[in-house]
Structures are given as C-alpha cells and as structure tokens.
C-alpha cells in the first residue's frame, strides 16, 4: 500500500525538476523556442553579468572601516612627571640648654612669625651667674690702671739707675770713684730693666683678665638667651610647643615649623627626558585632590641621579599665599619644552605592527591601508597627541585591527577634527 504514494511523489518531483532546471531543453524538445536562441548566450550580456558579479564579490570582500582625517597642529611639548608637594622649609626647633618651660604652649596649626617666642624657660641661677661674671669683669678692668702705673714706675727707676751709672762711670774715670760703686750702678740698671719687663707682664695679665671676664659675661648672656626659644622663620606650627612645666634638655623638641609659601613641587625626571628640562622653565601641575591646576617655575634640577632609579630630582616653586596647598599632596607635573607639530587622535586608534612597533593605520586616496609609527607626546581628555604623521593624515579609528598594510578597504569617514 505504501508503494504507490512513493511512486507518485517521485513522478511529481521529476516533473518539477524538468519544469524548472531543464526548461530550455523542454522548450526546444516540444518546439516552443529555437535551439540557437537557447543554447547560444549573448557575449555582451555575459560580460556585463561577469563585471557585476566581480564588483559585487569585491565589495563584499572589502573590510569596512571608519576613517578620521586629522590635521597637524603646533603644540607646546612638555615633560610629564608624577610628583608631590613639599614645604619650602621645615625645621624641628630644639632646646639648647636644660630648664623648665614657664610659657603657655602654642597649639599646632597656629601661625608664627619670625622671631616670635615659642618656648620660654626658667632662668634659675643663671641671672646670678651673669652678675658674678660682670663683677669679675669690673674687677679685671680695675687692675689695668694699677698695672699701667707699675710700668711707669719701672721706667722711672730705669732712668734713675742710668743716671747713677753714668755718674759712677765718670767718677771712676777721674779716679774719684771705685769699681765696686760702678758695678753697683750697673746692677741697679739691670734691676730696673727687669722691673719694666715684670710690670709690662703684669699689664698684659690684667688685660687678659679683662678678655677672660668679657668672655665669661658673653657665655652667661648666651646661656640666658637660650632660655627664650624663638621661631627661626615665619610659618605654621605642625605640632604643639612644649607643655608648661615640662623639663627640656639639649636636643629636646620645642615645636615643628613648616613654611608653605611658596610651596615646592618635587618630581623625578627620567634619564631620557633630563636634557629637555631647564632651570627657569615654566611648569604646571594638576593636584590629585580636586584637580586644581597650579603654575610655577623650575628652580632646581639635580646634577646627580638617584643610583637606584636613574632619575634626577627637580623642584618647582609655586605661590601659595592662602596656604591652601598642603605638604605631601600628589600632583601630575608638566614642565614646558620646545613645541612641535602633533596630531590629536583617539587612544583606541593605536595599534601594533608585526614587529611590535606602536603606530596607526592610514588609508590613501585609493583606500589602500598603510602603517605609520608614532610617538606619544601626552594624553588629554579628548585623546592623545602623537608625532610622526604627515601634515594631513587619514587615520583608521575603527576596524584597524582587522586589516593590514597593502589591503584595500571600504572606508566610512568621520568629520574633520582639530
């Protein structure tokens, strides 16, 4: 019973095949069309069909990409660093003597001026010691006139001895004096001269006593001056000063002062960029806290590199009159360098060639792809600035990873930028 439905299906399928696939043969067999018209195709029609088929095939095989035309623009080059802010000056003010604090403490965050008292220490017996040294100085000064008088007295005695010596010598020559008398006169002269030397020595000792007493007074006064610890420069207190009643010894901390106006930006320049940085160059920095941009000038570039990182320390002074920039804030630093022509492209347009060279893929007027190596100058919110491209370049910004140099693509153009 199943044989006849299968046979009918086969017959129907065969008829449909003849009606569709072998229609020209059927027409020729039953006289519905001339054999020449069916079997001999028109060459022109075949050529047009082949051309259209080739064009359709080529269009289907081309990779579609998005191309953006970019034009070079002169921009200021910059050396980009990562750094941080630092106080212009910072010092731990320490005691130089031993004494008890008798002044109220200044609280951290307070502003101090140069010469302002930070810690006042108890005088103790230092005042009496100073008075004693001053008394010794007065005593030493009073001995000088006495010593000078003794010198004058010794000189007068020498004159007298010389006169007696001369008289004794003349009497001896006239036969009226003895040799013993002349020898006594000579001894008196020698004794007078010794008296002068002794008196002058006493005078020098008196004057030395004055110098020693003066030095002792200076030491006592300096010791009293150390009892008042003053701010060496104006700034902010980073810690409380020593508490009332605390005992300070030499080297003990009275307080810490930092100076934040101007504030320094500290960065480290790589060895490859150090020749582009100069003292006096303009610089700017974007603070990590809040994104504020500040401006300053390079004031220092180290002549010696860090032995570990092979980088060179640089410092930039930035005005900070309102003290809103703090010590230790992270900053992105840009130091100006000679400008050059560059192109702004999307960061996603970057790619690598087979050798690992960083660059972009371009298209020419014939839509053929080429590779151009580039050098990154800096990155901004809109993209990246690169060098190494011709004045006007057609850069593939979408699809560059699916094509290689030498192939023809189907480009779609974006608007002209820059």
Beta strands, then each sheet from edge to edge (+ up, - down):
strand 1: 63-71
strand 2: 73-86
strand 3: 89-94
strand 4: 99-100
strand 5: 111-112
strand 6: 117-120
strand 7: 228-230
strand 8: 235-237
strand 9: 247-248
strand 10: 253-259
strand 11: 263-270
strand 12: 282-287
strand 13: 293-301
strand 14: 311-318
strand 15: 330-345
strand 16: 351-352
strand 17: 358-363
strand 18: 369-373
strand 19: 375-380
strand 20: 383-387
strand 21: 392-398
strand 22: 409-413
sheet 1: 21+ 1- 22-
sheet 2: 19+ 20- 15+ 2- 11+ 14- 13+ 12-
sheet 3: 3+ 10- 8+ 5-
sheet 4: 4+ 9-
sheet 5: 6+ 7-
sheet 6: 16+ 17- 18+
end
